Amino acid sequence: MGDVSGSDKHFSSSIPAREKSTKLHLFESTIDLLSYGTLELLSGRDWRRENCLSLAGIYKPKKNIEESTPPAALTQYLKDYPQINAVALHLDNDVVGWLAAKTIKALLPSTYAVSDEPPQRGKDYNDYLKMMLRGRHGPER
């Protein structure tokens, strides 16, 4: 686990909406993004109606929130897709994720409607998906 030498944090895993959308769903990792998409499909919803972006890792703000900057991948994505005016934070359901969500909400301009939407169960969306699948198909093998 780690970054490839020379990688640029401004560009991360993303799946843009099929058509122009004003909403962005933000995740800590690509597997959580894909797990969210799977959960949406299992619920009969078209998850490709809106934009999805992974931060490719944990976003760790500075101790003093005001000294922090938003994640580079988020800043770049909002620059590349200026029609976005709503951001749903699907960060991990733990202390680090809660702090990251609080910081991102504080740092984004008020022109963005920001909602905090951690998984309903489990640490992250991949955990939540695995719990849902176990419930549908019995114990994990």
Protein Blocks (a to p, Z undefined) as FASTA:
>chain_A
ZZdehiafkbccddddfbdcfbdcddfbfklmmmmmmmmmmnopafklpccddehiacdd
dfblmlpccdfklmmmmmmmmmbcbdcdfbdfdfklmmmmmmmmmmpcfkbccdddddfe
djblmlmmmmmmmmmnopaZZ
